[in-house]
Each structure stands twice: as C-alpha cells, then as structure tokens.
Amino acid sequence: MDKHFALLNDKFDNFKTSVSDQLATLTKSVASWEKRILDLETKCGELTNCATLVKKQDSEMLELNGTITMLQDQLNNQEQFYLRNELEISGLTETSNENLVHTTLLSAQKLGVELSVSDIDGASRVGPRPTQPDAEPRPVVVRLLRSAKRNQLIQAARVRKNLTTKDVELSGKPRTVYFNERLTKHNRTLFRDTRIRAKSYGYKFYWVRNGVIYVRKDEQKKPKTIRNYYELDSLVGPAPKDGPSE
C-alpha cells in the first residue's frame, strides 16, 4: 500500500506541476491578449479622434469654400459693375485704317438710335490680332458715357436682327453685326455654359441683362438668375456627361 500511495503521490505531484505550467502559460497568454486589447482600444481612441478631427476639418473646408465663392462673386459683380457702360460689337470687318467711332455712329444710325461723338468715351478692338485672312474679326468694345445709351443700342439691335457690315459701309463679304453687353471673363464663360446646358435641359430662353444671366423654361415659367456654377448646377442641371456643344 505504501508503494501504491507513493506512486499516486508522484503522479499527483506531476499533475500539479503540469497544471501549474499550463496555468503559467495561460496567464502569459491572457496578459499578452490584455496588452493587445489595450493597444487596440488606444488605437481605436486615436482613430475616433482622427475621425472627429477630419469631420471638423471637412466642415471648416466647406465653410471656407463657401466664403471663397462669396468673395469671388463679390469681386466679379464689382468688375461687372465697372463694365456697365461698355458695349461689345462683333462681326465688324477689321481693316488697317478703320475709324471705329465713325463705324459705331453709323451703326447706331442704322439701328435708329440717336448717338453722337460726345456720347462715346472710346472704341477699340480687343483680343489677339488674327493671323489668317479669313479669321473672325476681333470684337470692338465701345465705352459710352451713359449706360442708357448702351441699353438703347442693344435693344434696337435685338429688334433689327439683320444689320450687316454692308449696312455700315464696310467692304468684304457681308457679316451679321451683333451688339451685346460687355461681360467679365467669368460671366462670359458662365453664360456660354449656361447656353449649352439650357439647350440640353429644354430651356427656351437664356439672356443677359445688366451683367446678370437669366434662364426661363418657357413663357409660363418665371426667370431664374444664374450667378455662379453652383446655381447653374442646382437650377438648370449638371453638365451632361456626353459634353454637348453649342
């Protein structure tokens, strides 16, 4: 019996040793996993803070973009205001010894608008000089002393749509002469894109009055004002993917 109990005692000691070793290994594993969990919690906290910071930065960026857009609109409006007396005439044949003031006066006479030299502050071509003989002539910018005279000329030109270079005694192949408001670079581009999109989305009317762009679906609809590309996207529609041309 003594031998039997001694053998059992040895086996029990071996079992305790084995269990102790396994518990020690398990304890190390648990400690390792606890450390990993703590690290993950720390990283999750950092990621949460980063996500909060990114959201805050996105909000600040949107606010900043809104402020930039507002300031750009203000600058563009101010620049357009300075052009309120300027008229752009396109289609006039370009010659080396041309008298643009005389041509402007003759054009006004043909349109039935009373205009004198004292109404004109200046007239000149704008843009790079054409290199090809059959190229489109550069537009003529006429600065008037009063915006009322400019508006009279534009309105008269809309009524009489067939004024040509022959009517104003210019040589060469007859071209149609167009009278328009002088627009800022931004408004010219915006009006061009507005015309393209208006045609794509079925708008019948699009025009400029006193530097402001308008569109109207049909006679029964109210005009919509387009001051920037945000309004163009939201009020008319986004740019078509197939990129329609005028």
C-alpha angles and dihedrals in degrees: 000000000000090000091047093050090047091053091049090048091053091049090049091050090050090049091050090049091049092047091047091051091048091047090050091050091046090049090053090048092049091048090049092049091047089054091048091049091050090050091050091049089051092049091046089052090050091048090049090052090047091050090050090048091049091050090050091049091048090052091048090047092052090049091048092049089050090052091048091050091049092050092047090052091050093050092046092049091050092049090048090051090058089056094053093110096044125103126196117211117190130188098040111140111247119230134172097243100034124152104212095183091055091047091050092051091048091048091052090050091052089050092051096247120135107233131161136188089257089063092059122080094182147323130211144151118259130205133033117320111257116251098198120073093224095046122123112271118250115260119258119231115207119191112206127194092232130039090213090069091049091052091049091054093048092048092047091050090053090053093047104043098171103068108139138183088257089063090057093047098253119149127232132048110344114256130189112253118221129198119203141158116268108251133196117252090256093050093047091055092042092050091049091052091043091056091049094049094041089058091046093051097043101257112157099196134046125158147147125241123178090343094307121117119224135185131188128187095213142325093288096053127082118246118260122217118228113198102154143001093271090061091043091054095044101038101036106016143267121292109281114250093228090060102230118209130220 
